[in-house]
């Protein structure tokens, strides 16, 4: 694909269709945080048991991403996307109709597997449709769908759950999935299979690269640090900051707005200054988390910091995705799957660590301290990765997607 300025500034419509699909996926993944009480009451289970539905989705994402990436390795990518979004939509319908907790739990696991597979394959498709120096921008469009899900989808799900019952939120996500399916069928082009069929052994060889494992650690720690605090933001706001519960959705929406802004800016900057974005964004998250721990008793400050954490956390997301594709270019599908799994390791491990420090009696504000410890470790890992790259270690110079003509841009992509 030519690397003209025109191609760098125009994003294919198909990438935005993938972002629309991610909006449906992200809404389903996060909307249960506002639906746990009615689900628990309807299914006759405790709220912690209902909360396992969230964990089931995250764990399903961790396991499902690499498994489905391997299972679909030699299948046409467009066909795979159509199949996965269809299965995901049917999973939402099954959840809406589920007569028991067990069946609802099963529907969440199935949906998570389809969601994980779609993320992995969709990321590879988005990367394949743009030149190498627009990778982060393409990923920013997809991640933007997740940000919009936090701004609009999750609050809308909570609103529907409150006024029309929790099942209506599942029906709404099912409808959004159907719209995404139409867009994929009509607008996603057929991505030609490589002349040489992908081989599993060759794809798995990326895991012998230390830079790949560093990218996994950075992604999991950076995401985990943010969600360690964010998962318990509601009780922190009400019990520590003294904010009325009616204001909690507004603060959560502020986080989502910050996430959308961060994704937009990070996607435009990361292609030219990948390590600079990682260092500045993760450092900012660390500072904001420490400030949240110190000033948690102030509702105004806590609300402002929720917005800033959304900005800093999602500012780094396009760079984290692009970094994985840079170091695992010989296996683009597994690169997308590995990034998806890494993010969800953070989304699972961060809330677990937050719950652990709360159970230990340190209070809700302690989740911000724990999150800051995770992002600080992520920052150390970024430093190690940058030092190895400058010293020629790892596969930082590997050409992605086999497009050797793009090698000069590759060097610009990872300039600090």
N, C-alpha and C positions, 0 to 999 in steps of 0.2 A: 504493500500500500504506500503511495507517495507520502512524503513527509513535509508537504508544503504547509505554510502558515494556515491556509484555508482549511486543510484537514485537521490541523491542531485545534482550530476554534469551533468547528462544527461537529457535533456529536450525532451519530446515527439515531434516527427515530427508534430503532429497535432497542437501543440501550435504555431509552425512557420507558418502553414497554416492560422491560425487565424490572425497572424501578417500580412501576405500577404493581407488578406481581409481588415484589418484595414488600410493598405497602400492606398487601393482604397477609403475607406471611408474618410480618412483624406485628401487625395488629393481633393476630391469633396468638402469637408467642407471649405478648406482654399484657393482653387485656384481662387475664384471669386475676391479676393483682387487685382489680376493682370489682371482681365478681365473686370472690371467695365466700363472703357471708351468705348470699342467697343460694349459691351452689351447695354449701355445707348444710343449710337448712333443708333444701329440697331433697338432697341425697341422704339425709340423716347421718352425716358424719361430722367430725370436729373440724374446726377451721384449719388446724395443722394437717389433718388428713387431706382436706381439700387443697392445701398448699402443696402437697405432694404432686398434684397435677402439673404445677409449674416446674418442679424438679424433674418430673418424668419427661416433659417436653425438652428441657435443656440436655438431659442425659441422652435422650433419643437423638438429639442433634449431634452430640459428640460422637456417638457410635455410628449413626446413620450416614454421616458425611463421607468418611472414608470407605465404608462398606458399599454404598451406592455408587461412589466414584469408580471403584474397582469393578462392580457388577455391570456398569454401563460404559465401560472404557471403550469398547469397540462399536457402540451403538451410535447412530446419527444423533447429533446433539439436539437438533430441533425436535425430533421425535421424542427424545428423552425428556425435554422440557415440557412438551405437551402431556406426556404420560404423568409426570410428577405433579404438575399443577392440577391435573384432573384428580389424581389420588388425594392430593391435599384438600381440594374442594369437597370431595366425597367424605373425607375425614371430618370436615366441619359439619356436614349434614348428619353424619353418624353421631357426632357430639350433641347436636341439637335435638336428636331423637332418642338419645341414650336413656333407657328406663332405670339404669342402675349406675352406681359409682364405678363398678368394675368395667362396664362397657364404656363409660366416659373416659376412664383411665386408658383403656385400650385404644380408643379413638385418638387420644392425645399422642400416644406413642407412634401410631401409624402416621398421623399428621406431621410429627416431628421428623420422622424418617424422610417423608416426601419433601418437607421443608429443607432439610439438610442437603438432600440430593439436588434440589433446585438451586440452592445457593452455590453449591460447588460447580455444577454444570453451567449455571447462568453466569457466574463470574468468568469462567473460561470462555464462554461465548462473547461476553462483553469485551474481554481483553483481545479476542481474536478479530473483532470488528474495528479496532482503532489502531493507529500507529503506536509504537512503543513509548513515545513521549507524551501520550495522552492516557496512559493506563490509569493513573490515579484519578483523573477526571472522570473516566468511565466508571470506576468503582465508586466515586463520590455520588454519581447519579443513582446507582443501585442502593448505596447506603442512605442516600437521601430519602428513598422510599421508606426505610426503617425509621428515619428521623420524623418524617411526616406521620408515620404510624403512631409515634409517641405524642405528636402534637394534636392530631385529629382522631386517629383510629382508636386509641386506648380510651381517651375521654368519651368518645362517641359510644364505645362498647359499654362503659360504665353507665352512661345516660340511658341506653337501651335497656340494660340490665335492671336499672332502677324503675323504669316506667313500663317496660313490656316484658320483663322477666329475662333471666340470664340466657335462656335459649335463643332469644331474638338476636343476641350479639353473635352467636354462632351462625345463625342464618344469614346475617349481614356479611360476615366474612366469606361465607360460601358464595354469596352473590358477587362479592368483589373478586373472588377467585374465578368465577365464570367469565367476568369481564376481562380479566387478565388472560384467560384461555383464548378468548376471541382475538385479543391483540397478538398473542403469540402465533396463533394459526395464520393470521392474515399479514403480519408485519415482520416477523422474525425470518430472516433469509435462511436458506439451507447452507450450513457451514460444511464445506467439503472435508471429507476425512483425509488425513495426511496420506501421502503416497505409500509410506511405510506404516502398517497398522501398529497402533500402540501395543507395547508388550509390558505385561505386569511387572516382570522382573526389572525391566529398565525403569519403569515409573517408580517402583519401590526403592530404587537406588538413591533417590534424593535423600532418604533418611540416613544415609551414611555421611551426609554433609553437616558439619557442626553449625554452619550459618543457618540451616533450616531449623535446627533445634533452638538456636538462639531466637529466631523469628517467632517460633511457637511460644517460647517463654515470654518474650516481650509482649506479644499479643495477649496471652492469658493473664499476665500480671497487670498490664495496663487496663484491660477491660475489667478484671476482677476488682481492682482498686476502686474504680468508679462505682461498680454495682454492689460492692461491700457496703458502701454508705447509702447509695440510692435505694436499695431494697428496703431499708428501714427509715427512709426519709419521713414517711407519714407519721409514725409514732414519735420520731425526733421532733417534728414540728409541733405536734399536739402536746406531748408530755414534757418536753424540755424547753421548747421555745414558747409554749403557752398559746399557740395559734389555734383558733377555732377550726374544727374539722371541716367546715364548709369552705375554707380557704385552701385546703390541701390540693384539690384538683387544679387550682390556679397555679400553685407552685410547681406541681408536676408538669403542667403545660409550659411553664417557664423553662424547665429543664429541656423539654422537647423543642422549644423554639431555639434555645441555645444550641442544641444538637444539630438542628437544621442549618443554623448559621455556621457552626464549626465545620460541618461536612462540606459546605459550599466553599468556604475559604480554604480549608485544608486540601480539597481536591484540586484547586487551582494552583496552589503553591507547591504541593508535594512532588509533582513531576520534575521540578527544577531543583528542589532542595529537600530531598526525602529525609535524610538524617537530621537536617535542621528542624523539620516539622516534628519528627519524633522526639528530639531532645527538648525543644521548646514546649511542645504540647504536654508531654508527660511531666516535665518539671512544673508547669503551670498547674496541672492536676494535683500534684503533690502539695503545692503551696495552698491551693484552694481547700483541699481536704484538711490540712492542718488548721487553716482558718475556721473551717466549719466546726472542728472539734473544740477550738478555743472559744468561739462566739456562738455556740449552739443555742444559748439561752435568748438570743436576740432574734425575733421572728423576721425582722426586716433584713438583717445581715444573712440569716440562713436562706431566705428566699433569693437574695441576690447571688449567693454562692451556689445555689442550685442551678441558676441560669449559667453561671460561669463554668460550673462543672460539666454542664451539657456542651458548652462551647469547646472546652479543652479536651474532653473525652472523645468527642466525635471529630474534632479537628485532626486527630492523629489517625482515625480509622482508614481513610483512603491510603495513607502512607503505609500502614500496617499491611493492608491487602497487597499493595504494589510491591512491597519489599518481599513478600513470600513468592510472588510470581517472578521476581528478579532472581532469587536464589534457587528456585525450583523450576526453572524454565523448561527443563527436559520433561517435566510431567505437569502440564498446565491444569489438567483436571484434578489430579491429586493435590496440586498447590491450592486450588480453590477449596477442596474438601478439607485440607489441613488447616487453612485459615478459619474456616467455619467451625471446625472442631476446637481450635485454639480459643476463639472468641467465647464459645460456649463452655469451655473449661473455666474461663474466667467468670462467666455468668453463673456458673454453678459453685465454683470455689469461693468467690467473693462473698455471696450471701451466706454460705456455710460458715466462713470465718467470722462474718458479722454476727451471726447467731451464736457462735461459740463465745465471743467476748461478752455478748449480752447475757448469756446463760451463766457466765462466770461472775456476773454481778457488777460489771464495769459501766453499765448504762448504755443508752442509745447513742450518746455522743462518741462512745469508744469505737463505734463502727468507722468513723472518719479517721481516727488514729490508725486503725488496722488497715484501712484502705490506703492511707498515705504510706504505710510500710510496704505494701504491695507495689505501689507505683514507684517508690524509691528503688526497689529491687529491679523493676523494669528499666529504670534509668541506668542502673549499673550495667544491665545486660545490653542496652543500646551502646554504651561506651565500649564494651568488649567487642561487640559486633563491628563497630566502626573501626576500632583499632586493628582487628583481624583483616577487614577489607583493605585498609590502607597498607597493611603489611603483605597483602596478596594471599591471605588465608581464606579458606572456604571457596565458594563458587560465585563470589560477587560479580565476576566478569562474564559469567555464562550468558549466552545470548538466548533470549526468551523466544519461544515459538519458532525457533530455528531461523529467524529472519536476520541473517548476518548483516544485511544492509542497514539495520537499525543500530548496530553496535555503537556508533558515535553518540546517538541519543541516549543509549543505556548509561554511558558515563555521566551525561548531564543529569539523568534521572536521579542519581544517587549522590549528587554534589551536596555537601552540607550547607 
